């Protein structure tokens, strides 16, 4: 799977980066957005839930590599 992720990154012009670190960064970004929505719009539980679930799925991808 790692090779396929690296090919995807190269397809987007991202060379020499560690795919796991990119995935962990995406996870952090998703959780950051979820936290901001919690502060500003705590009633948006569906959006918050989707973002948090997506973050954990991304984390799982990173750890499976």
TORVEXKOL-522440 format. One record per residue: residue number from 1; residue in one letter; x, y, z negated of N, C-alpha, C, O in turn. Coordinates in nm, 2 decimals. Layout:
N
[pt NUM "a" [X Y Z] [X Y Z] [X Y Z] [X Y Z]]
...
***
This chain:
65
[pt 1 "x" [0.08 -0.12 0.00] [0.00 0.00 0.00] [0.09 0.13 0.00] [0.05 0.23 0.06]]
[pt 2 "x" [0.20 0.12 -0.07] [0.29 0.24 -0.08] [0.33 0.29 0.06] [0.33 0.41 0.09]]
[pt 3 "x" [0.36 0.19 0.15] [0.40 0.23 0.29] [0.29 0.30 0.36] [0.31 0.40 0.43]]
[pt 4 "x" [0.17 0.26 0.34] [0.05 0.32 0.40] [0.03 0.46 0.35] [0.00 0.55 0.42]]
[pt 5 "x" [0.04 0.48 0.22] [0.03 0.61 0.16] [0.14 0.70 0.21] [0.11 0.82 0.25]]
[pt 6 "x" [0.26 0.65 0.22] [0.37 0.74 0.28] [0.34 0.78 0.42] [0.37 0.89 0.46]]
[pt 7 "x" [0.28 0.68 0.50] [0.25 0.72 0.64] [0.14 0.82 0.64] [0.15 0.91 0.73]]
[pt 8 "x" [0.05 0.82 0.55] [-0.06 0.92 0.55] [0.00 1.05 0.51] [-0.03 1.16 0.57]]
[pt 9 "x" [0.09 1.06 0.41] [0.16 1.18 0.38] [0.24 1.24 0.49] [0.23 1.36 0.52]]
[pt 10 "x" [0.31 1.15 0.56] [0.39 1.20 0.68] [0.30 1.26 0.79] [0.33 1.36 0.85]]
[pt 11 "x" [0.18 1.19 0.80] [0.08 1.24 0.90] [0.03 1.38 0.87] [-0.02 1.45 0.95]]
[pt 12 "x" [0.04 1.42 0.74] [0.00 1.55 0.69] [0.12 1.65 0.67] [0.11 1.75 0.62]]
[pt 13 "x" [0.24 1.60 0.72] [0.36 1.69 0.72] [0.43 1.69 0.58] [0.50 1.78 0.55]]
[pt 14 "x" [0.40 1.59 0.50] [0.46 1.58 0.36] [0.56 1.47 0.36] [0.53 1.35 0.37]]
[pt 15 "x" [0.69 1.51 0.36] [0.80 1.42 0.37] [0.88 1.42 0.24] [0.90 1.52 0.17]]
[pt 16 "x" [0.93 1.30 0.20] [1.02 1.29 0.09] [0.96 1.30 -0.05] [1.03 1.31 -0.15]]
[pt 17 "x" [0.83 1.30 -0.06] [0.76 1.31 -0.19] [0.72 1.18 -0.24] [0.69 1.08 -0.16]]
[pt 18 "x" [0.71 1.16 -0.37] [0.68 1.04 -0.43] [0.52 1.03 -0.43] [0.46 1.11 -0.49]]
[pt 19 "x" [0.46 0.93 -0.36] [0.32 0.92 -0.36] [0.25 0.91 -0.49] [0.14 0.97 -0.51]]
[pt 20 "x" [0.31 0.85 -0.59] [0.25 0.84 -0.72] [0.24 0.98 -0.79] [0.14 1.01 -0.85]]
[pt 21 "x" [0.35 1.06 -0.77] [0.35 1.19 -0.83] [0.24 1.28 -0.77] [0.18 1.36 -0.83]]
[pt 22 "x" [0.22 1.26 -0.64] [0.12 1.34 -0.57] [-0.02 1.30 -0.62] [-0.11 1.38 -0.64]]
[pt 23 "x" [-0.04 1.17 -0.64] [-0.17 1.12 -0.69] [-0.19 1.17 -0.83] [-0.30 1.21 -0.87]]
[pt 24 "x" [-0.09 1.17 -0.92] [-0.10 1.22 -1.05] [-0.14 1.37 -1.05] [-0.21 1.42 -1.13]]
[pt 25 "x" [-0.08 1.44 -0.96] [-0.11 1.59 -0.94] [-0.26 1.61 -0.90] [-0.32 1.69 -0.96]]
[pt 26 "x" [-0.30 1.52 -0.81] [-0.44 1.53 -0.77] [-0.54 1.50 -0.89] [-0.64 1.56 -0.91]]
[pt 27 "x" [-0.50 1.40 -0.97] [-0.58 1.36 -1.09] [-0.59 1.48 -1.18] [-0.69 1.52 -1.23]]
[pt 28 "x" [-0.47 1.55 -1.20] [-0.47 1.67 -1.29] [-0.56 1.78 -1.24] [-0.63 1.85 -1.31]]
[pt 29 "x" [-0.56 1.80 -1.11] [-0.64 1.90 -1.04] [-0.79 1.87 -1.06] [-0.86 1.96 -1.09]]
[pt 30 "x" [-0.83 1.75 -1.04] [-0.97 1.71 -1.06] [-1.01 1.73 -1.20] [-1.12 1.78 -1.23]]
[pt 31 "x" [-0.93 1.69 -1.30] [-0.96 1.71 -1.44] [-0.97 1.86 -1.47] [-1.05 1.90 -1.56]]
[pt 32 "x" [-0.88 1.94 -1.42] [-0.88 2.08 -1.44] [-1.01 2.15 -1.39] [-1.07 2.23 -1.46]]
[pt 33 "x" [-1.06 2.11 -1.27] [-1.18 2.16 -1.22] [-1.30 2.11 -1.31] [-1.39 2.19 -1.34]]
[pt 34 "x" [-1.30 1.99 -1.35] [-1.40 1.94 -1.44] [-1.41 2.02 -1.57] [-1.51 2.05 -1.62]]
[pt 35 "x" [-1.29 2.05 -1.63] [-1.29 2.12 -1.75] [-1.34 2.27 -1.73] [-1.41 2.32 -1.82]]
[pt 36 "x" [-1.30 2.33 -1.62] [-1.35 2.46 -1.59] [-1.50 2.46 -1.58] [-1.57 2.56 -1.62]]
[pt 37 "x" [-1.56 2.36 -1.51] [-1.70 2.36 -1.49] [-1.77 2.33 -1.63] [-1.87 2.39 -1.66]]
[pt 38 "x" [-1.70 2.25 -1.72] [-1.76 2.23 -1.85] [-1.77 2.36 -1.93] [-1.87 2.38 -2.00]]
[pt 39 "x" [-1.67 2.45 -1.91] [-1.67 2.58 -1.98] [-1.78 2.67 -1.92] [-1.86 2.73 -2.00]]
[pt 40 "x" [-1.78 2.68 -1.79] [-1.87 2.78 -1.73] [-2.01 2.73 -1.70] [-2.11 2.81 -1.72]]
[pt 41 "x" [-2.03 2.60 -1.68] [-2.16 2.55 -1.64] [-2.17 2.41 -1.71] [-2.18 2.31 -1.64]]
[pt 42 "x" [-2.18 2.40 -1.84] [-2.18 2.27 -1.91] [-2.30 2.19 -1.88] [-2.30 2.07 -1.90]]
[pt 43 "x" [-2.41 2.25 -1.82] [-2.52 2.17 -1.78] [-2.50 2.10 -1.65] [-2.59 2.02 -1.61]]
[pt 44 "x" [-2.39 2.12 -1.58] [-2.37 2.06 -1.45] [-2.30 1.92 -1.47] [-2.20 1.89 -1.42]]
[pt 45 "x" [-2.38 1.84 -1.54] [-2.32 1.71 -1.59] [-2.29 1.61 -1.47] [-2.20 1.53 -1.48]]
[pt 46 "x" [-2.37 1.62 -1.36] [-2.34 1.53 -1.25] [-2.21 1.57 -1.18] [-2.13 1.48 -1.15]]
[pt 47 "x" [-2.19 1.69 -1.16] [-2.06 1.74 -1.10] [-1.94 1.70 -1.19] [-1.84 1.65 -1.14]]
[pt 48 "x" [-1.96 1.73 -1.32] [-1.85 1.70 -1.41] [-1.82 1.55 -1.41] [-1.71 1.51 -1.41]]
[pt 49 "x" [-1.93 1.47 -1.41] [-1.91 1.32 -1.41] [-1.84 1.27 -1.29] [-1.75 1.19 -1.29]]
[pt 50 "x" [-1.88 1.33 -1.17] [-1.82 1.29 -1.04] [-1.67 1.32 -1.04] [-1.59 1.24 -1.00]]
[pt 51 "x" [-1.64 1.44 -1.09] [-1.50 1.48 -1.09] [-1.41 1.40 -1.18] [-1.30 1.35 -1.14]]
[pt 52 "x" [-1.47 1.37 -1.30] [-1.39 1.28 -1.39] [-1.38 1.14 -1.34] [-1.27 1.08 -1.36]]
[pt 53 "x" [-1.48 1.09 -1.28] [-1.47 0.95 -1.22] [-1.37 0.95 -1.11] [-1.29 0.86 -1.10]]
[pt 54 "x" [-1.37 1.05 -1.03] [-1.27 1.06 -0.92] [-1.13 1.07 -0.97] [-1.04 1.01 -0.91]]
[pt 55 "x" [-1.11 1.14 -1.08] [-0.98 1.16 -1.14] [-0.93 1.02 -1.19] [-0.81 0.99 -1.17]]
[pt 56 "x" [-1.01 0.94 -1.25] [-0.97 0.81 -1.30] [-0.95 0.72 -1.18] [-0.86 0.63 -1.19]]
[pt 57 "x" [-1.02 0.73 -1.07] [-1.00 0.64 -0.96] [-0.86 0.68 -0.90] [-0.79 0.58 -0.86]]
[pt 58 "x" [-0.83 0.80 -0.89] [-0.70 0.85 -0.84] [-0.59 0.79 -0.93] [-0.49 0.75 -0.88]]
[pt 59 "x" [-0.61 0.80 -1.06] [-0.51 0.75 -1.15] [-0.49 0.60 -1.13] [-0.38 0.55 -1.13]]
[pt 60 "x" [-0.60 0.53 -1.11] [-0.58 0.38 -1.08] [-0.51 0.36 -0.95] [-0.43 0.26 -0.95]]
[pt 61 "x" [-0.53 0.44 -0.85] [-0.45 0.42 -0.73] [-0.30 0.44 -0.76] [-0.22 0.36 -0.71]]
[pt 62 "x" [-0.27 0.54 -0.83] [-0.13 0.57 -0.86] [-0.07 0.45 -0.94] [0.05 0.41 -0.92]]
[pt 63 "x" [-0.14 0.40 -1.04] [-0.08 0.29 -1.12] [-0.07 0.16 -1.05] [0.01 0.07 -1.08]]
[pt 64 "x" [-0.16 0.14 -0.95] [-0.16 0.02 -0.87] [-0.04 0.01 -0.77] [-0.01 -0.09 -0.72]]
[pt 65 "x" [0.02 0.13 -0.74] [0.13 0.12 -0.65] [0.25 0.07 -0.71] [0.36 0.06 -0.65]]
***
